[in-house]
Amino acid sequence: MATIWKYALNPGTNCIKVPGLDEPLSVGFQGEQLYIWCLVDPDKAGREHYFLATITGRELPGGDVLGMFIGTAQSPTGIVAHVFEIADDDG
């Protein structure tokens, strides 16, 4: 059964074990904390997924490291964060 779960993100690379990730849905702030919401199947085995959270104006890693762009969110204090799912060569 599909469910939406949220996970806290910090600046930089975040490793999150997600059960049966169907798709990342969106990102946003709740207060000062950045979160990502994902559609998951909690009955399926979990595996690690990597997400990069970066702030406007910061240099991104080079090469083909970045995968799918998930979204942009603005904090109550005006910080703008951008989140990418880091490409995974293992599928």
Gaussian input, Z-matrix of N, CA and C with variables (Angstrom, degrees):
# hf/3-21g

backbone

0 1
 N
 C     1     B1
 C     2     B2     1     A1
 N     3     B3     2     A2     1     D1
 C     4     B4     3     A3     2     D2
 C     5     B5     4     A4     3     D3
 N     6     B6     5     A5     4     D4
 C     7     B7     6     A6     5     D5
 C     8     B8     7     A7     6     D6
 N     9     B9     8     A8     7     D7
 C    10    B10     9     A9     8     D8
 C    11    B11    10    A10     9     D9
 N    12    B12    11    A11    10    D10
 C    13    B13    12    A12    11    D11
 C    14    B14    13    A13    12    D12
 N    15    B15    14    A14    13    D13
 C    16    B16    15    A15    14    D14
 C    17    B17    16    A16    15    D15
 N    18    B18    17    A17    16    D16
 C    19    B19    18    A18    17    D17
 C    20    B20    19    A19    18    D18
 N    21    B21    20    A20    19    D19
 C    22    B22    21    A21    20    D20
 C    23    B23    22    A22    21    D21
 N    24    B24    23    A23    22    D22
 C    25    B25    24    A24    23    D23
 C    26    B26    25    A25    24    D24
 N    27    B27    26    A26    25    D25
 C    28    B28    27    A27    26    D26
 C    29    B29    28    A28    27    D27
 N    30    B30    29    A29    28    D28
 C    31    B31    30    A30    29    D29
 C    32    B32    31    A31    30    D30
 N    33    B33    32    A32    31    D31
 C    34    B34    33    A33    32    D32
 C    35    B35    34    A34    33    D33
 N    36    B36    35    A35    34    D34
 C    37    B37    36    A36    35    D35
 C    38    B38    37    A37    36    D36
 N    39    B39    38    A38    37    D37
 C    40    B40    39    A39    38    D38
 C    41    B41    40    A40    39    D39
 N    42    B42    41    A41    40    D40
 C    43    B43    42    A42    41    D41
 C    44    B44    43    A43    42    D42
 N    45    B45    44    A44    43    D43
 C    46    B46    45    A45    44    D44
 C    47    B47    46    A46    45    D45
 N    48    B48    47    A47    46    D46
 C    49    B49    48    A48    47    D47
 C    50    B50    49    A49    48    D48
 N    51    B51    50    A50    49    D49
 C    52    B52    51    A51    50    D50
 C    53    B53    52    A52    51    D51
 N    54    B54    53    A53    52    D52
 C    55    B55    54    A54    53    D53
 C    56    B56    55    A55    54    D54
 N    57    B57    56    A56    55    D55
 C    58    B58    57    A57    56    D56
 C    59    B59    58    A58    57    D57
 N    60    B60    59    A59    58    D58
 C    61    B61    60    A60    59    D59
 C    62    B62    61    A61    60    D60
 N    63    B63    62    A62    61    D61
 C    64    B64    63    A63    62    D62
 C    65    B65    64    A64    63    D63
 N    66    B66    65    A65    64    D64
 C    67    B67    66    A66    65    D65
 C    68    B68    67    A67    66    D66
 N    69    B69    68    A68    67    D67
 C    70    B70    69    A69    68    D68
 C    71    B71    70    A70    69    D69
 N    72    B72    71    A71    70    D70
 C    73    B73    72    A72    71    D71
 C    74    B74    73    A73    72    D72
 N    75    B75    74    A74    73    D73
 C    76    B76    75    A75    74    D74
 C    77    B77    76    A76    75    D75
 N    78    B78    77    A77    76    D76
 C    79    B79    78    A78    77    D77
 C    80    B80    79    A79    78    D78
 N    81    B81    80    A80    79    D79
 C    82    B82    81    A81    80    D80
 C    83    B83    82    A82    81    D81
 N    84    B84    83    A83    82    D82
 C    85    B85    84    A84    83    D83
 C    86    B86    85    A85    84    D84
 N    87    B87    86    A86    85    D85
 C    88    B88    87    A87    86    D86
 C    89    B89    88    A88    87    D87
 N    90    B90    89    A89    88    D88
 C    91    B91    90    A90    89    D89
 C    92    B92    91    A91    90    D90
 N    93    B93    92    A92    91    D91
 C    94    B94    93    A93    92    D92
 C    95    B95    94    A94    93    D93
 N    96    B96    95    A95    94    D94
 C    97    B97    96    A96    95    D95
 C    98    B98    97    A97    96    D96
 N    99    B99    98    A98    97    D97
 C   100   B100    99    A99    98    D98
 C   101   B101   100   A100    99    D99
 N   102   B102   101   A101   100   D100
 C   103   B103   102   A102   101   D101
 C   104   B104   103   A103   102   D102
 N   105   B105   104   A104   103   D103
 C   106   B106   105   A105   104   D104
 C   107   B107   106   A106   105   D105
 N   108   B108   107   A107   106   D106
 C   109   B109   108   A108   107   D107
 C   110   B110   109   A109   108   D108
 N   111   B111   110   A110   109   D109
 C   112   B112   111   A111   110   D110
 C   113   B113   112   A112   111   D111
 N   114   B114   113   A113   112   D112
 C   115   B115   114   A114   113   D113
 C   116   B116   115   A115   114   D114
 N   117   B117   116   A116   115   D115
 C   118   B118   117   A117   116   D116
 C   119   B119   118   A118   117   D117
 N   120   B120   119   A119   118   D118
 C   121   B121   120   A120   119   D119
 C   122   B122   121   A121   120   D120
 N   123   B123   122   A122   121   D121
 C   124   B124   123   A123   122   D122
 C   125   B125   124   A124   123   D123
 N   126   B126   125   A125   124   D124
 C   127   B127   126   A126   125   D125
 C   128   B128   127   A127   126   D126
 N   129   B129   128   A128   127   D127
 C   130   B130   129   A129   128   D128
 C   131   B131   130   A130   129   D129
 N   132   B132   131   A131   130   D130
 C   133   B133   132   A132   131   D131
 C   134   B134   133   A133   132   D132
 N   135   B135   134   A134   133   D133
 C   136   B136   135   A135   134   D134
 C   137   B137   136   A136   135   D135
 N   138   B138   137   A137   136   D136
 C   139   B139   138   A138   137   D137
 C   140   B140   139   A139   138   D138
 N   141   B141   140   A140   139   D139
 C   142   B142   141   A141   140   D140
 C   143   B143   142   A142   141   D141
 N   144   B144   143   A143   142   D142
 C   145   B145   144   A144   143   D143
 C   146   B146   145   A145   144   D144
 N   147   B147   146   A146   145   D145
 C   148   B148   147   A147   146   D146
 C   149   B149   148   A148   147   D147
 N   150   B150   149   A149   148   D148
 C   151   B151   150   A150   149   D149
 C   152   B152   151   A151   150   D150
 N   153   B153   152   A152   151   D151
 C   154   B154   153   A153   152   D152
 C   155   B155   154   A154   153   D153
 N   156   B156   155   A155   154   D154
 C   157   B157   156   A156   155   D155
 C   158   B158   157   A157   156   D156
 N   159   B159   158   A158   157   D157
 C   160   B160   159   A159   158   D158
 C   161   B161   160   A160   159   D159
 N   162   B162   161   A161   160   D160
 C   163   B163   162   A162   161   D161
 C   164   B164   163   A163   162   D162
 N   165   B165   164   A164   163   D163
 C   166   B166   165   A165   164   D164
 C   167   B167   166   A166   165   D165
 N   168   B168   167   A167   166   D166
 C   169   B169   168   A168   167   D167
 C   170   B170   169   A169   168   D168
 N   171   B171   170   A170   169   D169
 C   172   B172   171   A171   170   D170
 C   173   B173   172   A172   171   D171
 N   174   B174   173   A173   172   D172
 C   175   B175   174   A174   173   D173
 C   176   B176   175   A175   174   D174
 N   177   B177   176   A176   175   D175
 C   178   B178   177   A177   176   D176
 C   179   B179   178   A178   177   D177
 N   180   B180   179   A179   178   D178
 C   181   B181   180   A180   179   D179
 C   182   B182   181   A181   180   D180
 N   183   B183   182   A182   181   D181
 C   184   B184   183   A183   182   D182
 C   185   B185   184   A184   183   D183
 N   186   B186   185   A185   184   D184
 C   187   B187   186   A186   185   D185
 C   188   B188   187   A187   186   D186
 N   189   B189   188   A188   187   D187
 C   190   B190   189   A189   188   D188
 C   191   B191   190   A190   189   D189
 N   192   B192   191   A191   190   D190
 C   193   B193   192   A192   191   D191
 C   194   B194   193   A193   192   D192
 N   195   B195   194   A194   193   D193
 C   196   B196   195   A195   194   D194
 C   197   B197   196   A196   195   D195
 N   198   B198   197   A197   196   D196
 C   199   B199   198   A198   197   D197
 C   200   B200   199   A199   198   D198
 N   201   B201   200   A200   199   D199
 C   202   B202   201   A201   200   D200
 C   203   B203   202   A202   201   D201
 N   204   B204   203   A203   202   D202
 C   205   B205   204   A204   203   D203
 C   206   B206   205   A205   204   D204
 N   207   B207   206   A206   205   D205
 C   208   B208   207   A207   206   D206
 C   209   B209   208   A208   207   D207
 N   210   B210   209   A209   208   D208
 C   211   B211   210   A210   209   D209
 C   212   B212   211   A211   210   D210
 N   213   B213   212   A212   211   D211
 C   214   B214   213   A213   212   D212
 C   215   B215   214   A214   213   D213
 N   216   B216   215   A215   214   D214
 C   217   B217   216   A216   215   D215
 C   218   B218   217   A217   216   D216
 N   219   B219   218   A218   217   D217
 C   220   B220   219   A219   218   D218
 C   221   B221   220   A220   219   D219
 N   222   B222   221   A221   220   D220
 C   223   B223   222   A222   221   D221
 C   224   B224   223   A223   222   D222
 N   225   B225   224   A224   223   D223
 C   226   B226   225   A225   224   D224
 C   227   B227   226   A226   225   D225
 N   228   B228   227   A227   226   D226
 C   229   B229   228   A228   227   D227
 C   230   B230   229   A229   228   D228
 N   231   B231   230   A230   229   D229
 C   232   B232   231   A231   230   D230
 C   233   B233   232   A232   231   D231
 N   234   B234   233   A233   232   D232
 C   235   B235   234   A234   233   D233
 C   236   B236   235   A235   234   D234
 N   237   B237   236   A236   235   D235
 C   238   B238   237   A237   236   D236
 C   239   B239   238   A238   237   D237
 N   240   B240   239   A239   238   D238
 C   241   B241   240   A240   239   D239
 C   242   B242   241   A241   240   D240
 N   243   B243   242   A242   241   D241
 C   244   B244   243   A243   242   D242
 C   245   B245   244   A244   243   D243
 N   246   B246   245   A245   244   D244
 C   247   B247   246   A246   245   D245
 C   248   B248   247   A247   246   D246
 N   249   B249   248   A248   247   D247
 C   250   B250   249   A249   248   D248
 C   251   B251   250   A250   249   D249
 N   252   B252   251   A251   250   D250
 C   253   B253   252   A252   251   D251
 C   254   B254   253   A253   252   D252
 N   255   B255   254   A254   253   D253
 C   256   B256   255   A255   254   D254
 C   257   B257   256   A256   255   D255
 N   258   B258   257   A257   256   D256
 C   259   B259   258   A258   257   D257
 C   260   B260   259   A259   258   D258
 N   261   B261   260   A260   259   D259
 C   262   B262   261   A261   260   D260
 C   263   B263   262   A262   261   D261
 N   264   B264   263   A263   262   D262
 C   265   B265   264   A264   263   D263
 C   266   B266   265   A265   264   D264
 N   267   B267   266   A266   265   D265
 C   268   B268   267   A267   266   D266
 C   269   B269   268   A268   267   D267
 N   270   B270   269   A269   268   D268
 C   271   B271   270   A270   269   D269
 C   272   B272   271   A271   270   D270

   B1=1.4474
   B2=1.5286
   B3=1.3064
   B4=1.4635
   B5=1.5265
   B6=1.3291
   B7=1.4558
   B8=1.5197
   B9=1.3161
   B10=1.4548
   B11=1.5309
   B12=1.3318
   B13=1.4558
   B14=1.5124
   B15=1.3420
   B16=1.4626
   B17=1.5161
   B18=1.3272
   B19=1.4570
   B20=1.5230
   B21=1.3222
   B22=1.4625
   B23=1.5246
   B24=1.3306
   B25=1.4611
   B26=1.5202
   B27=1.3157
   B28=1.4538
   B29=1.5203
   B30=1.3301
   B31=1.4664
   B32=1.5279
   B33=1.3200
   B34=1.4654
   B35=1.5133
   B36=1.3249
   B37=1.4530
   B38=1.5217
   B39=1.3206
   B40=1.4569
   B41=1.5206
   B42=1.3328
   B43=1.4569
   B44=1.5277
   B45=1.3270
   B46=1.4572
   B47=1.5259
   B48=1.3332
   B49=1.4666
   B50=1.5227
   B51=1.3289
   B52=1.4599
   B53=1.5223
   B54=1.3439
   B55=1.4644
   B56=1.5200
   B57=1.3101
   B58=1.4604
   B59=1.5158
   B60=1.3401
   B61=1.4658
   B62=1.5230
   B63=1.3264
   B64=1.4521
   B65=1.5162
   B66=1.3444
   B67=1.4559
   B68=1.5230
   B69=1.3373
   B70=1.4581
   B71=1.5248
   B72=1.3225
   B73=1.4615
   B74=1.5211
   B75=1.3253
   B76=1.4620
   B77=1.5143
   B78=1.3421
   B79=1.4579
   B80=1.5146
   B81=1.3149
   B82=1.4531
   B83=1.5159
   B84=1.3041
   B85=1.4522
   B86=1.5244
   B87=1.3159
   B88=1.4544
   B89=1.5209
   B90=1.3185
   B91=1.4547
   B92=1.5203
   B93=1.3263
   B94=1.4635
   B95=1.5275
   B96=1.3348
   B97=1.4618
   B98=1.5252
   B99=1.3341
   B100=1.4603
   B101=1.5258
   B102=1.3245
   B103=1.4655
   B104=1.5248
   B105=1.3352
   B106=1.4527
   B107=1.5199
   B108=1.3375
   B109=1.4586
   B110=1.5169
   B111=1.3403
   B112=1.4676
   B113=1.5223
   B114=1.3150
   B115=1.4568
   B116=1.5171
   B117=1.3341
   B118=1.4593
   B119=1.5285
   B120=1.3180
   B121=1.4568
   B122=1.5253
   B123=1.3434
   B124=1.4614
   B125=1.5278
   B126=1.3372
   B127=1.4589
   B128=1.5259
   B129=1.3415
   B130=1.4608
   B131=1.5208
   B132=1.3116
   B133=1.4646
   B134=1.5243
   B135=1.3001
   B136=1.4538
   B137=1.5141
   B138=1.3256
   B139=1.4533
   B140=1.5146
   B141=1.3149
   B142=1.4521
   B143=1.5270
   B144=1.3124
   B145=1.4627
   B146=1.5143
   B147=1.3225
   B148=1.4544
   B149=1.5167
   B150=1.3234
   B151=1.4548
   B152=1.5174
   B153=1.3260
   B154=1.4576
   B155=1.5164
   B156=1.3267
   B157=1.4623
   B158=1.5195
   B159=1.3200
   B160=1.4560
   B161=1.5204
   B162=1.3009
   B163=1.4550
   B164=1.5301
   B165=1.3235
   B166=1.4577
   B167=1.5265
   B168=1.3318
   B169=1.4597
   B170=1.5118
   B171=1.3377
   B172=1.4640
   B173=1.5281
   B174=1.3204
   B175=1.4585
   B176=1.5298
   B177=1.3312
   B178=1.4642
   B179=1.5205
   B180=1.3377
   B181=1.4661
   B182=1.5270
   B183=1.2996
   B184=1.4668
   B185=1.5120
   B186=1.3045
   B187=1.4608
   B188=1.5049
   B189=1.3204
   B190=1.4662
   B191=1.5140
   B192=1.3246
   B193=1.4608
   B194=1.5223
   B195=1.3208
   B196=1.4557
   B197=1.5143
   B198=1.2992
   B199=1.4492
   B200=1.5139
   B201=1.2935
   B202=1.4551
   B203=1.5239
   B204=1.3326
   B205=1.4618
   B206=1.5184
   B207=1.3447
   B208=1.4592
   B209=1.5207
   B210=1.3347
   B211=1.4512
   B212=1.5122
   B213=1.3265
   B214=1.4556
   B215=1.5196
   B216=1.3304
   B217=1.4665
   B218=1.5103
   B219=1.3236
   B220=1.4584
   B221=1.5217
   B222=1.3475
   B223=1.4615
   B224=1.5218
   B225=1.3298
   B226=1.4725
   B227=1.5304
   B228=1.3375
   B229=1.4636
   B230=1.5199
   B231=1.3391
   B232=1.4545
   B233=1.5132
   B234=1.3203
   B235=1.4677
   B236=1.5241
   B237=1.3333
   B238=1.4580
   B239=1.5312
   B240=1.3282
   B241=1.4626
   B242=1.5243
   B243=1.3241
   B244=1.4617
   B245=1.5256
   B246=1.3195
   B247=1.4596
   B248=1.5230
   B249=1.3354
   B250=1.4561
   B251=1.5203
   B252=1.3364
   B253=1.4620
   B254=1.5097
   B255=1.3241
   B256=1.4591
   B257=1.5178
   B258=1.3264
   B259=1.4552
   B260=1.5349
   B261=1.3240
   B262=1.4597
   B263=1.5089
   B264=1.3247
   B265=1.4593
   B266=1.5299
   B267=1.3585
   B268=1.4646
   B269=1.5246
   B270=1.3425
   B271=1.4639
   B272=1.4557
   A1=108.30
   A2=116.98
   A3=122.12
   A4=110.36
   A5=114.84
   A6=123.35
   A7=108.08
   A8=117.77
   A9=121.32
   A10=108.31
   A11=115.78
   A12=122.46
   A13=108.77
   A14=116.69
   A15=120.58
   A16=109.83
   A17=113.55
   A18=121.77
   A19=108.35
   A20=117.07
   A21=121.92
   A22=109.57
   A23=116.27
   A24=122.68
   A25=109.29
   A26=115.69
   A27=123.03
   A28=108.19
   A29=118.13
   A30=119.33
   A31=110.30
   A32=116.36
   A33=121.52
   A34=110.87
   A35=115.81
   A36=122.34
   A37=110.36
   A38=115.98
   A39=122.81
   A40=108.92
   A41=117.07
   A42=122.31
   A43=107.25
   A44=115.69
   A45=120.73
   A46=108.44
   A47=116.55
   A48=119.93
   A49=107.71
   A50=115.49
   A51=121.99
   A52=108.45
   A53=118.00
   A54=119.71
   A55=110.85
   A56=116.34
   A57=121.31
   A58=114.09
   A59=117.32
   A60=120.45
   A61=110.38
   A62=116.35
   A63=120.71
   A64=109.81
   A65=116.65
   A66=119.37
   A67=111.09
   A68=115.45
   A69=119.25
   A70=107.41
   A71=117.89
   A72=120.86
   A73=113.63
   A74=116.98
   A75=119.68
   A76=110.08
   A77=114.68
   A78=121.77
   A79=108.72
   A80=116.29
   A81=120.20
   A82=110.30
   A83=114.85
   A84=121.15
   A85=109.74
   A86=116.03
   A87=123.43
   A88=103.91
   A89=116.19
   A90=120.03
   A91=108.05
   A92=116.61
   A93=121.30
   A94=113.04
   A95=118.00
   A96=121.51
   A97=110.65
   A98=116.54
   A99=123.08
   A100=109.15
   A101=116.01
   A102=121.88
   A103=110.59
   A104=114.28
   A105=121.70
   A106=107.18
   A107=116.07
   A108=122.18
   A109=108.04
   A110=115.28
   A111=121.02
   A112=110.14
   A113=115.03
   A114=121.68
   A115=106.76
   A116=116.73
   A117=121.61
   A118=110.50
   A119=114.63
   A120=121.52
   A121=106.68
   A122=118.21
   A123=120.57
   A124=114.11
   A125=117.96
   A126=120.72
   A127=112.51
   A128=117.13
   A129=121.07
   A130=109.87
   A131=115.51
   A132=120.68
   A133=110.24
   A134=115.09
   A135=120.09
   A136=111.74
   A137=115.12
   A138=120.64
   A139=107.89
   A140=115.85
   A141=120.51
   A142=111.08
   A143=115.34
   A144=123.10
   A145=106.68
   A146=115.61
   A147=120.90
   A148=109.76
   A149=114.98
   A150=122.08
   A151=108.54
   A152=116.02
   A153=121.69
   A154=108.57
   A155=116.12
   A156=122.15
   A157=106.99
   A158=116.41
   A159=120.70
   A160=110.02
   A161=115.82
   A162=122.62
   A163=108.18
   A164=117.40
   A165=121.70
   A166=109.74
   A167=115.41
   A168=121.54
   A169=114.62
   A170=118.14
   A171=121.19
   A172=109.13
   A173=115.52
   A174=121.04
   A175=110.13
   A176=115.16
   A177=121.04
   A178=109.72
   A179=117.52
   A180=119.44
   A181=109.76
   A182=116.64
   A183=121.22
   A184=112.88
   A185=114.61
   A186=121.63
   A187=113.13
   A188=114.90
   A189=121.69
   A190=111.61
   A191=117.29
   A192=121.21
   A193=110.98
   A194=116.80
   A195=119.34
   A196=110.91
   A197=114.50
   A198=121.55
   A199=109.33
   A200=115.71
   A201=122.19
   A202=111.67
   A203=115.89
   A204=121.39
   A205=107.21
   A206=117.12
   A207=121.60
   A208=110.79
   A209=116.62
   A210=117.57
   A211=113.15
   A212=114.42
   A213=124.19
   A214=108.07
   A215=115.95
   A216=120.54
   A217=109.17
   A218=116.30
   A219=121.88
   A220=109.77
   A221=115.13
   A222=120.33
   A223=109.75
   A224=117.56
   A225=120.95
   A226=113.10
   A227=117.04
   A228=120.39
   A229=112.72
   A230=117.27
   A231=121.04
   A232=115.71
   A233=118.70
   A234=120.37
   A235=108.27
   A236=115.96
   A237=120.58
   A238=108.45
   A239=116.24
   A240=122.63
   A241=109.70
   A242=115.14
   A243=122.61
   A244=107.02
   A245=117.35
   A246=121.12
   A247=109.86
   A248=114.84
   A249=123.72
   A250=108.64
   A251=116.89
   A252=119.08
   A253=106.06
   A254=116.76
   A255=120.99
   A256=108.59
   A257=115.30
   A258=122.09
   A259=109.73
   A260=115.15
   A261=121.83
   A262=108.12
   A263=116.66
   A264=121.21
   A265=113.14
   A266=116.50
   A267=120.34
   A268=112.42
   A269=117.84
   A270=119.79
   A271=111.68
   D1=128.45
   D2=-179.14
   D3=-74.39
   D4=142.13
   D5=-179.99
   D6=-143.12
   D7=151.73
   D8=175.11
   D9=-99.80
   D10=124.40
   D11=177.67
   D12=-119.62
   D13=153.14
   D14=176.02
   D15=-116.75
   D16=149.56
   D17=-178.81
   D18=-134.59
   D19=136.50
   D20=176.99
   D21=-73.08
   D22=141.11
   D23=175.70
   D24=-120.34
   D25=144.63
   D26=173.93
   D27=-114.68
   D28=161.32
   D29=176.50
   D30=-58.01
   D31=141.06
   D32=-178.64
   D33=98.58
   D34=-159.47
   D35=-177.87
   D36=-83.98
   D37=132.24
   D38=179.60
   D39=-119.58
   D40=127.40
   D41=175.38
   D42=-103.26
   D43=120.16
   D44=-177.50
   D45=-127.71
   D46=128.44
   D47=175.40
   D48=-85.57
   D49=114.57
   D50=-173.94
   D51=-116.68
   D52=126.84
   D53=177.34
   D54=-77.49
   D55=125.45
   D56=172.98
   D57=48.36
   D58=50.60
   D59=-178.41
   D60=-59.72
   D61=118.34
   D62=173.98
   D63=-89.20
   D64=-45.62
   D65=174.59
   D66=-171.05
   D67=144.79
   D68=169.63
   D69=-71.28
   D70=136.80
   D71=-175.10
   D72=-101.26
   D73=-50.52
   D74=-176.22
   D75=-163.65
   D76=169.12
   D77=174.31
   D78=-127.87
   D79=153.71
   D80=178.04
   D81=-172.44
   D82=167.00
   D83=176.52
   D84=-99.06
   D85=142.53
   D86=164.37
   D87=-121.02
   D88=106.86
   D89=-169.53
   D90=65.95
   D91=-129.94
   D92=-179.97
   D93=-94.44
   D94=-1.98
   D95=-176.43
   D96=-93.96
   D97=129.65
   D98=175.13
   D99=-85.54
   D100=135.50
   D101=178.91
   D102=-129.19
   D103=157.27
   D104=168.83
   D105=-121.67
   D106=136.52
   D107=176.23
   D108=-105.99
   D109=132.73
   D110=-176.44
   D111=-129.86
   D112=144.58
   D113=171.71
   D114=-85.66
   D115=118.45
   D116=-174.85
   D117=-129.06
   D118=163.98
   D119=171.12
   D120=-118.83
   D121=99.41
   D122=-175.04
   D123=-63.83
   D124=-12.29
   D125=178.29
   D126=-84.22
   D127=-10.63
   D128=179.47
   D129=-94.95
   D130=157.06
   D131=178.72
   D132=-63.87
   D133=142.97
   D134=178.77
   D135=-89.87
   D136=157.78
   D137=171.64
   D138=-146.50
   D139=163.45
   D140=-176.86
   D141=-76.30
   D142=136.13
   D143=173.76
   D144=-124.34
   D145=147.38
   D146=-177.01
   D147=-117.43
   D148=130.63
   D149=179.37
   D150=-126.40
   D151=137.47
   D152=176.33
   D153=-103.99
   D154=124.19
   D155=174.26
   D156=-110.01
   D157=121.68
   D158=-178.73
   D159=-131.09
   D160=157.12
   D161=-177.20
   D162=-102.38
   D163=146.68
   D164=177.26
   D165=-50.86
   D166=132.79
   D167=177.90
   D168=93.66
   D169=-10.70
   D170=178.45
   D171=-86.20
   D172=146.44
   D173=179.07
   D174=-71.43
   D175=136.66
   D176=177.84
   D177=-90.16
   D178=154.74
   D179=175.38
   D180=-61.79
   D181=147.96
   D182=-179.10
   D183=-80.91
   D184=177.86
   D185=176.17
   D186=72.26
   D187=-154.08
   D188=-176.61
   D189=-98.72
   D190=31.91
   D191=-176.21
   D192=-67.95
   D193=-38.97
   D194=-175.70
   D195=-76.37
   D196=139.23
   D197=174.99
   D198=-106.10
   D199=-129.74
   D200=-175.08
   D201=-71.84
   D202=133.91
   D203=173.10
   D204=-75.28
   D205=127.76
   D206=-178.35
   D207=-94.56
   D208=-46.32
   D209=-179.75
   D210=168.52
   D211=175.11
   D212=178.86
   D213=-123.04
   D214=142.05
   D215=179.39
   D216=-140.62
   D217=148.36
   D218=178.56
   D219=-115.52
   D220=129.97
   D221=179.54
   D222=-76.68
   D223=165.47
   D224=177.13
   D225=-60.12
   D226=-22.65
   D227=179.67
   D228=-94.23
   D229=2.64
   D230=175.60
   D231=97.59
   D232=-0.51
   D233=175.65
   D234=-69.77
   D235=133.53
   D236=-179.94
   D237=-111.35
   D238=120.69
   D239=-178.33
   D240=-111.38
   D241=146.10
   D242=179.36
   D243=-125.06
   D244=135.15
   D245=-174.72
   D246=-122.57
   D247=132.90
   D248=177.05
   D249=-124.21
   D250=144.77
   D251=167.66
   D252=-85.79
   D253=125.27
   D254=-178.21
   D255=-73.91
   D256=132.20
   D257=-178.47
   D258=-56.35
   D259=138.89
   D260=-178.63
   D261=-120.41
   D262=114.47
   D263=-178.99
   D264=-69.38
   D265=-16.23
   D266=-177.35
   D267=-88.54
   D268=0.01
   D269=177.69
   D270=94.14

